[in-house]
Amino acid sequence: MAKIKKKLTKIQKQARKDAKAERQKKYEWIFINGKQVRIKRSPTIDGIDVDEFIERNADPIWLHQNEMWEYIDTDEEQLSGKEDNDEIPF
């Protein structure tokens, strides 16, 4: 005899739908060696990668306090000195 399938209630359908949405937010599918693999998504802030968000929005003081010196933007003129620049400053 065939087994009779029971239909899900509205609450159960909504719970499955919510669980699927959470999985899609947490994981992404990629191909590795011809096989589809689920991996965790990289963290984002407002849809932007965390490193890019910090680069755009952080001020030099905060970057220095958090030891993120590679993101501090420096002027090449300040580092090289005034010898290279023969122009009058005014």
N, C-alpha and C positions, 0 to 999 in steps of 0.2 A: 504494500500500500504506500502511496505517495504521502509525504509529510506535508501538512497544510501550513503555509506561511501566514504568520500573523502580521497585520498591518501595524505600523508605528503610530503612536498617538501624536498629536500636534506638539506636545511638550518634548517628546523624544526626537521628533524631526528637527525642532529648533535647536536642541542640544547637539545633535550631530552636525548641523549646519554651523553652529558656533565653534565647535571643536575643529572643523575643517578650516574655518577662517583663521583660527589661532595657529594651526599648523602652517598655513600658507604664509602667515606673517613671520613665523619663526624659521622656516626652512625654505630652501630653494632646490630645484632639480637641475643637475648638470650631467653631462656625459663624460665618463672616464673610461678609456679603453673600450669604447663601444657599448658600455652599459650605463643605464640611467641610475644616478646615485643622488640621494638626498643629503644635502649638507646644510649646516646652520648659516643663516644670512649674516653678513657683516653688520655691526651696529651702525645705526644712522641717527642723525638728529635732523628733524624736519626734512627727511628724504635726502640729506647730504651726508657723505662719508664723514666720520668724526674728525679725521685729520684735516680735511678740507674746511670743515666748519671752524675749527680752532684757528687755522691759517687766516680765514677771512675776518673773524670777529675778535680775536684776542689782542690785547694791547701788549707792548713790549715789557711792561712791569710784571704783568701776570705770567707771561712766558718765562721771564727770568726767575720768578719765584718758584715756578714749577719745573725748572731746569730743562726747558724746551728751547735751548739756544739756537738750534738749527732752523727754527721758524722765525727768528728775529730778523727783520729786514734791515740791512745796513746800506748806507750810501757808499758807493765805491770812491767818490771824491773825498769823503772824510778819511777813509783808510789810506789813500794814496798821498794825501797832502796837497798843498797849493803849488808845488813845483811843476806839475804837469799842466796846470791851467795858467796860460800866459795872458788871459784876458783881464781887464780892469774890472774889479767887483762892482762898480757903480755905473 
